[in-house]
Amino acid sequence: MALWFGQAMLADGWRKDVRVTVADGRIARVEAGVGAQADDERHGVALPGLPNVHSHAFQRGMAGLAERSGEGTDSFWTWREAMYRFVDRVDSDALRAIAALAYVEMLESGFTRVGEFHYLHHDPAGAAYGDPAEMARAVVEAARESGIGLTLLPVFYAHGGFGGEAPGVGQRRFVCDVDGFAQLVEAARGALRGLDGAVLGIAPHSLRAVTESELAAILPLAGEGPVHIHVAEQQAEVDGCLAWSGRRPVRWLIDHAPVDERWCLIHATHADEEELAAVARSGAVVGLCPITEANLGDGIFPARAFLDMGGGIGVGSDSNVRIDAAGELCMLEYGQRLARRERNVLAGGPGRSTGGTLWRACVAGGAQALGQECAGIVEGAVADMVSLREDDPALAAREGDALVDGLLFAGGRVDSVWRGGRRLVSGGVHVGRAAIEARYRDALRGLLA
């Protein structure tokens, strides 16, 4: 199969008249400055697919349901109570239905692989299923049905607060001990067999939920796979970590764990300059979720400082309150503008495009965080690509990085998406949307009745 594009973002820059040959789901050949052949599919503008480094798929089902003010000041912690009430109702069939639509929406917006930070393990009473991977299999089947690339990150969650505090009732569906988690990881490995391009990692939930000895015990279970962890998302978490250990969360993690290129630190919103420098030196990626971080009132990550230190970033949809690949990058830049009262904060230098810089950075950082050995429109990479709507007014009379700026900041739209060489989105709509959406609606009617 061959695809021909009028313009394409390649590893060495933008090129015109690009022919991409795909074989066995990978890019076998890239030719620039050539004409289309008779049997080629022809499209206008190609970008590499964007990795989504952080998702809790089930939370898509509660999007918009936590937007009523409570009696006191609302925060992440009050939102979390609403999430606990919702998750009590979700069984494996509902999880599959919700996750499948979330993954369809990710693909439609330009995400081609997702890191699923999966912590919904047990039944509503908190009892283990006969199959430890009962709920993980629902996620895997949702990925299979939608076609999205999956990096599955089973979550170790043992405590309700720093220092081994007992978990709360609302956390009963998440909690494992080390032996139970080892069984879960092995069962998840089995569930992934046969899923094209699947990657398995692990995710210690947070320093609130894992002790130092437990962290050391579970890390070998990752093998060569990625390791993700929530850290320093809220100021209250920083204060709690200081009270417990005398150190800030990112500092504690760097000092007590072998943080390296396999790690992805989710949020790191309230990391200070010294911590940022330590993360950059480690080679770990910071996973930013700007739409969710804004929705929850978490704060704004100091992205400019981190990038200036040589740090790597990726973006994720986290709570899936709104699934929008370009929107995450736009929100990332706009948050920096509001915090610094400047424009084009993350462009990376004079005359450079903010959109183009961010897209490239998050393709590279996201691929690293999700265990992809190669990313981009380059020979040998998985054929994950996005084409843009040529007829979109937001993209009119634009070339190169100006097209990405139009996508992010002017409302440009995605036309087609290929995952592993399969065209899953055409005309902005996923090929399986109708049936997947119908099942999602049925599931939500049952959950919210």
C-alpha positions as CSV (number, residue, x, y, z in Angstrom):
1,M,0.0,0.0,0.0
2,A,1.2,3.5,-0.8
3,L,0.0,6.9,0.3
4,W,0.9,10.2,-1.4
5,F,0.8,13.5,0.3
6,G,1.1,17.0,-1.0
7,Q,3.1,18.0,2.1
8,A,4.4,15.9,5.0
9,M,6.2,16.6,8.3
10,L,9.2,14.2,8.0
11,A,12.0,13.7,10.5
12,D,14.2,16.2,8.6
13,G,11.6,18.8,8.1
14,W,8.6,19.5,5.8
15,R,8.8,18.0,2.3
16,K,6.4,18.3,-0.7
17,D,5.1,15.5,-2.9
18,V,5.8,12.7,-0.4
19,R,5.1,9.0,-1.2
20,V,4.9,6.7,1.8
21,T,5.0,2.9,1.2
22,V,3.5,0.8,4.0
23,A,4.2,-2.9,4.5
24,D,3.1,-5.1,7.5
25,G,1.9,-2.0,9.4
26,R,5.2,-0.2,9.1
27,I,6.7,2.5,6.9
28,A,8.8,0.7,4.4
29,R,9.9,3.6,2.3
30,V,9.6,7.4,2.3
31,E,10.2,9.3,-1.0
32,A,10.0,13.1,-1.3
33,G,9.6,15.2,-4.5
34,V,7.9,12.4,-6.4
35,G,4.7,12.1,-8.2
36,A,1.8,9.9,-7.2
37,Q,1.4,6.5,-8.9
38,A,-1.9,5.3,-10.3
39,D,-2.9,3.2,-7.3
40,D,-1.8,5.6,-4.5
41,E,-4.2,7.0,-2.1
42,R,-3.8,10.8,-2.4
43,H,-4.1,13.2,0.5
44,G,-3.1,16.8,1.3
45,V,-1.1,17.2,4.5
46,A,0.5,14.5,6.7
47,L,1.6,14.6,10.3
48,P,3.0,11.9,12.5
49,G,0.3,10.5,14.8
50,L,0.4,12.0,18.3
51,P,0.9,9.6,21.4
52,N,-1.5,10.1,24.3
53,V,0.7,9.4,27.3
54,H,-2.0,9.3,30.0
55,S,-5.6,8.2,30.1
56,H,-8.1,6.9,32.6
57,A,-10.6,5.7,29.9
58,F,-13.5,5.0,32.3
59,Q,-13.6,8.6,33.4
60,R,-14.9,9.6,29.9
61,G,-18.3,8.3,31.1
62,M,-18.5,11.0,33.8
63,A,-17.2,13.9,31.7
64,G,-19.3,17.0,32.6
65,L,-20.9,15.4,35.6
66,A,-18.7,17.1,38.2
67,E,-19.3,20.7,37.2
68,R,-21.8,21.7,39.9
69,S,-20.3,23.7,42.8
70,G,-20.3,22.1,46.2
71,E,-20.8,23.7,49.6
72,G,-17.1,24.7,50.1
73,T,-14.2,25.3,47.7
74,D,-14.1,22.7,44.9
75,S,-10.8,21.1,44.1
76,F,-9.2,18.0,42.7
77,W,-10.1,16.3,46.1
78,T,-13.8,17.1,45.8
79,W,-13.8,15.9,42.2
80,R,-12.2,12.7,43.3
81,E,-15.1,11.9,45.6
82,A,-17.5,12.3,42.6
83,M,-15.2,10.0,40.6
84,Y,-15.4,7.4,43.4
85,R,-19.2,7.4,43.3
86,F,-19.2,6.9,39.5
87,V,-16.7,4.2,39.4
88,D,-18.7,2.1,41.9
89,R,-21.1,1.3,39.1
90,V,-18.7,0.4,36.3
91,D,-18.5,-3.3,35.4
92,S,-16.3,-4.8,32.7
93,D,-19.0,-4.5,30.0
94,A,-19.5,-0.8,30.8
95,L,-15.7,-0.2,30.9
96,R,-15.3,-1.7,27.5
97,A,-18.1,0.4,26.1
98,I,-16.8,3.6,27.6
99,A,-13.1,2.9,26.7
100,A,-14.0,2.0,23.1
101,L,-15.7,5.4,22.5
102,A,-12.9,7.2,24.3
103,Y,-10.4,5.5,22.0
104,V,-12.5,6.3,18.9
105,E,-12.5,10.0,19.9
106,M,-8.8,9.9,20.5
107,L,-8.2,8.6,17.0
108,E,-10.6,11.1,15.5
109,S,-8.6,13.9,17.0
110,G,-5.1,12.6,16.0
111,F,-4.0,10.5,18.9
112,T,-2.8,7.1,17.5
113,R,-1.5,5.3,20.7
114,V,-2.7,5.6,24.3
115,G,-1.0,4.9,27.6
116,E,-3.9,3.5,29.7
117,F,-3.1,4.1,33.4
118,H,-5.4,1.3,34.5
119,Y,-6.3,1.1,38.2
120,L,-9.9,-0.2,38.2
121,H,-9.1,-3.8,39.1
122,H,-11.7,-5.3,41.4
123,D,-15.5,-5.8,41.6
124,P,-17.7,-3.1,43.2
125,A,-17.3,-4.6,46.6
126,G,-13.5,-4.6,46.3
127,A,-13.2,-8.4,45.9
128,A,-10.8,-9.8,43.3
129,Y,-12.3,-11.2,40.1
130,G,-11.6,-14.9,39.3
131,D,-9.5,-13.5,36.4
132,P,-7.2,-10.8,37.8
133,A,-7.2,-9.2,34.4
134,E,-11.0,-9.1,34.1
135,M,-11.1,-5.3,33.8
136,A,-7.8,-5.1,31.9
137,R,-9.3,-7.4,29.3
138,A,-12.1,-4.9,28.8
139,V,-9.5,-2.2,28.1
140,V,-7.7,-4.5,25.7
141,E,-10.9,-5.4,23.8
142,A,-11.8,-1.7,23.5
143,A,-8.3,-1.0,22.0
144,R,-8.8,-3.9,19.6
145,E,-12.2,-2.7,18.5
146,S,-11.1,0.9,18.0
147,G,-7.7,0.0,16.5
148,I,-5.7,2.4,18.7
149,G,-2.2,1.4,19.7
150,L,-2.2,0.4,23.4
151,T,0.4,0.7,26.1
152,L,-1.2,-0.9,29.1
153,L,0.0,0.3,32.5
154,P,-1.6,-1.7,35.3
155,V,-1.5,0.4,38.4
156,F,-0.2,-0.6,41.8
157,Y,-2.3,1.2,44.5
158,A,-2.0,0.1,48.1
159,H,-2.5,3.1,50.4
160,G,-4.6,6.1,50.9
161,G,-1.9,8.6,51.9
162,F,1.8,9.0,52.5
163,G,3.7,6.6,54.8
164,G,1.4,3.6,54.2
165,E,-1.9,5.2,55.4
166,A,-4.8,2.7,55.1
167,P,-6.9,3.1,51.9
168,G,-10.3,4.6,52.1
169,V,-13.6,2.8,51.2
170,G,-13.7,4.7,47.9
171,Q,-10.4,3.1,46.8
172,R,-11.5,-0.5,47.4
173,R,-11.6,-1.4,43.7
174,F,-8.0,-0.2,43.1
175,V,-6.1,-1.8,46.0
176,C,-3.5,-4.6,45.6
177,D,-0.7,-6.0,47.6
178,V,2.6,-6.8,45.9
179,D,1.9,-10.5,45.3
180,G,-1.6,-9.7,43.9
181,F,-0.1,-7.0,41.7
182,A,2.4,-9.5,40.3
183,Q,-0.5,-11.8,39.4
184,L,-2.3,-8.9,37.8
185,V,0.6,-7.9,35.7
186,E,1.1,-11.5,34.4
187,A,-2.6,-11.8,33.6
188,A,-2.5,-8.5,31.8
189,R,0.5,-9.8,29.8
190,G,-1.7,-12.7,28.7
191,A,-4.6,-10.4,27.8
192,L,-2.4,-8.4,25.5
193,R,-1.3,-11.4,23.4
194,G,-2.4,-11.0,19.9
195,L,-3.1,-7.3,20.1
196,D,-1.0,-5.7,17.4
197,G,1.8,-3.5,18.7
198,A,0.8,-3.8,22.4
199,V,3.2,-2.7,25.1
200,L,3.1,-3.6,28.8
201,G,4.5,-1.4,31.5
202,I,3.5,-0.7,35.1
203,A,2.3,2.4,37.1
204,P,2.9,2.9,40.8
205,H,-0.1,5.2,41.3
206,S,1.6,7.9,43.3
207,L,3.8,8.4,46.4
208,R,0.6,8.6,48.4
209,A,-0.4,5.1,47.3
210,V,2.9,3.1,47.5
211,T,5.6,2.8,50.2
212,E,9.3,2.8,49.4
213,S,9.7,-1.0,49.9
214,E,6.6,-1.7,47.7
215,L,8.0,0.5,45.0
216,A,11.3,-1.4,45.0
217,A,9.4,-4.7,44.9
218,I,7.2,-3.9,42.0
219,L,9.7,-2.2,39.7
220,P,11.2,-5.4,38.4
221,L,7.8,-6.4,37.1
222,A,8.1,-3.7,34.4
223,G,11.0,-5.6,32.7
224,E,12.1,-3.3,29.9
225,G,8.6,-1.6,29.7
226,P,7.7,1.9,30.8
227,V,7.1,3.1,34.3
228,H,4.5,5.9,34.9
229,I,3.6,7.6,38.2
230,H,1.5,10.6,39.2
231,V,3.6,13.1,41.1
232,A,3.2,16.6,42.5
233,E,-0.1,17.2,40.8
234,Q,-1.6,19.3,43.6
235,Q,0.0,21.7,46.2
236,A,-1.7,19.6,48.9
237,E,0.3,16.6,47.7
238,V,3.5,18.6,48.0
239,D,2.6,19.7,51.5
240,G,1.7,16.1,52.5
241,C,5.0,14.8,51.2
242,L,7.0,17.4,53.0
243,A,5.2,16.6,56.2
244,W,5.9,12.9,55.8
245,S,9.4,12.9,54.5
246,G,10.9,16.4,54.7
247,R,11.2,16.4,50.9
248,R,9.1,17.5,47.9
249,P,7.6,14.6,45.9
250,V,9.7,14.8,42.8
251,R,12.9,15.2,44.9
252,W,11.9,12.2,47.0
253,L,11.3,10.1,43.8
254,I,14.6,11.0,42.2
255,D,16.5,10.2,45.4
256,H,14.7,6.9,46.1
257,A,14.0,5.3,42.7
258,P,16.0,4.5,39.6
259,V,14.3,7.2,37.5
260,D,15.6,7.0,33.9
261,E,14.4,7.2,30.3
262,R,11.8,4.5,30.8
263,W,9.9,6.7,33.3
264,C,7.1,9.1,32.7
265,L,6.3,11.5,35.5
266,I,2.6,12.5,35.1
267,H,1.9,16.1,35.9
268,A,4.9,17.2,38.0
269,T,2.9,20.5,38.1
270,H,4.4,21.7,41.4
271,A,8.0,20.8,40.8
272,D,10.6,23.4,41.7
273,E,13.6,24.4,39.6
274,E,16.0,22.0,41.3
275,E,13.5,19.1,40.8
276,L,13.0,20.0,37.1
277,A,16.7,20.0,36.5
278,A,17.0,16.5,38.1
279,V,14.2,15.1,36.0
280,A,15.8,16.5,32.8
281,R,19.2,14.9,33.7
282,S,17.4,11.6,34.4
283,G,16.0,11.4,30.8
284,A,12.5,10.8,32.1
285,V,9.5,12.3,30.2
286,V,7.0,14.6,32.0
287,G,3.5,13.7,30.9
288,L,1.3,16.9,30.8
289,C,-2.5,16.8,30.7
290,P,-3.3,20.5,30.2
291,I,-7.1,20.2,29.7
292,T,-7.6,18.0,32.8
293,E,-5.1,20.1,34.8
294,A,-7.2,23.1,33.9
295,N,-10.5,21.4,34.6
296,L,-9.3,20.2,38.1
297,G,-7.6,23.5,39.0
298,D,-4.3,21.8,39.5
299,G,-2.0,24.6,38.4
300,I,0.4,25.2,35.5
301,F,3.6,23.2,34.9
302,P,6.7,25.4,34.2
303,A,7.1,24.0,30.7
304,R,9.4,26.7,29.3
305,A,11.9,26.3,32.1
306,F,11.9,22.5,31.7
307,L,12.3,22.5,27.9
308,D,15.1,25.0,28.3
309,M,16.8,22.4,30.5
310,G,16.5,19.8,27.7
311,G,13.6,18.0,29.3
312,G,11.2,15.9,27.3
313,I,7.4,16.1,27.4
314,G,4.4,14.3,26.2
315,V,0.7,15.1,26.4
316,G,-2.3,13.0,27.6
317,S,-6.0,13.3,28.0
318,D,-6.1,12.0,31.6
319,S,-9.7,12.3,32.8
320,N,-11.0,12.5,29.2
321,V,-13.3,15.4,30.1
322,R,-12.6,16.6,26.6
323,I,-10.6,14.5,24.1
324,D,-8.8,16.8,21.7
325,A,-5.1,16.2,20.7
326,A,-4.6,19.6,19.2
327,G,-6.6,21.1,22.1
328,E,-4.1,19.7,24.6
329,L,-1.2,21.4,22.9
330,C,-3.1,24.6,22.5
331,M,-4.0,24.6,26.3
332,L,-0.4,23.8,27.1
333,E,0.8,26.9,25.3
334,Y,-2.0,29.1,26.5
335,G,-1.4,28.2,30.1
336,Q,2.2,29.3,29.7
337,R,1.0,32.6,28.1
338,L,-1.3,33.3,31.0
339,A,1.3,32.5,33.6
340,R,4.1,34.5,32.0
341,R,2.1,37.1,30.2
342,E,4.0,36.5,27.0
343,R,3.1,35.0,23.6
344,N,4.7,32.0,21.8
345,V,6.3,30.9,25.0
346,L,7.1,27.3,23.8
347,A,8.1,28.1,20.2
348,G,11.8,27.4,21.1
349,G,13.4,30.4,19.6
350,P,13.0,33.4,17.2
351,G,11.1,32.7,14.0
352,R,10.0,29.2,15.1
353,S,6.5,27.9,15.0
354,T,4.8,27.1,18.4
355,G,2.6,24.5,16.9
356,G,5.3,22.7,15.0
357,T,7.7,22.8,17.9
358,L,5.1,21.3,20.3
359,W,3.9,18.6,17.9
360,R,7.4,17.4,17.3
361,A,8.3,17.5,21.0
362,C,5.2,15.5,22.0
363,V,5.6,12.9,19.3
364,A,9.2,12.2,20.4
365,G,8.5,12.4,24.2
366,G,5.2,10.5,23.9
367,A,6.8,7.7,21.9
368,Q,9.6,7.4,24.5
369,A,7.1,7.3,27.3
370,L,4.9,4.7,25.7
371,G,7.7,2.3,24.8
372,Q,7.8,2.9,21.0
373,E,11.2,2.3,19.6
374,C,10.7,4.6,16.6
375,A,8.2,7.3,15.8
376,G,7.4,9.8,13.1
377,I,7.1,9.5,9.3
378,V,10.3,7.6,8.9
379,E,11.3,4.3,7.5
380,G,11.0,1.5,10.0
381,A,8.4,3.3,12.2
382,V,4.9,2.0,12.7
383,A,2.7,3.7,10.1
384,D,0.8,6.0,12.5
385,M,-0.2,9.1,10.5
386,V,-2.7,11.9,10.4
387,S,-3.9,13.9,7.4
388,L,-5.6,17.3,7.7
389,R,-8.6,18.7,5.9
390,E,-7.3,20.5,2.8
391,D,-10.5,22.4,2.4
392,D,-10.6,23.7,6.0
393,P,-10.6,27.5,6.0
394,A,-8.3,27.5,9.1
395,L,-5.6,25.9,6.9
396,A,-6.1,28.0,3.7
397,A,-3.0,29.2,1.9
398,R,-0.6,27.7,4.5
399,E,2.4,25.5,4.2
400,G,4.7,23.6,6.6
401,D,4.5,24.5,10.3
402,A,1.8,27.1,9.6
403,L,-0.5,24.2,9.0
404,V,0.1,22.9,12.5
405,D,-0.4,26.4,13.9
406,G,-3.7,26.5,12.1
407,L,-4.7,23.1,13.5
408,L,-3.8,24.1,17.1
409,F,-4.8,27.7,17.3
410,A,-7.3,28.3,14.5
411,G,-9.5,25.3,14.7
412,G,-8.2,23.2,11.8
413,R,-9.6,19.7,11.5
414,V,-8.3,16.2,11.1
415,D,-9.4,14.3,7.9
416,S,-7.9,10.8,8.0
417,V,-5.9,8.8,10.6
418,W,-3.9,5.6,10.0
419,R,-2.8,3.3,12.8
420,G,-0.4,0.6,11.8
421,G,-1.2,1.4,8.2
422,R,-4.9,0.9,8.7
423,R,-7.1,3.8,7.8
424,L,-9.4,4.1,10.9
425,V,-10.7,7.6,10.4
426,S,-12.0,9.1,7.2
427,G,-13.6,12.5,6.8
428,G,-13.0,13.0,10.5
429,V,-15.1,10.1,11.5
430,H,-14.0,6.7,12.8
431,V,-15.1,3.8,10.6
432,G,-16.7,2.0,13.6
433,R,-18.1,5.0,15.4
434,A,-21.9,4.3,14.9
435,A,-21.9,0.9,16.6
436,I,-19.4,1.9,19.3
437,E,-21.3,5.0,20.1
438,A,-24.6,3.1,20.3
439,R,-23.1,0.7,22.9
440,Y,-21.7,3.6,24.9
441,R,-25.1,5.3,25.0
442,D,-26.7,2.0,26.3
443,A,-24.0,1.7,28.9
444,L,-24.4,5.3,30.2
445,R,-28.1,4.9,30.4
446,G,-27.5,1.9,32.7
447,L,-24.9,3.6,34.8
448,L,-26.7,7.0,35.3
449,A,-30.3,5.7,35.6
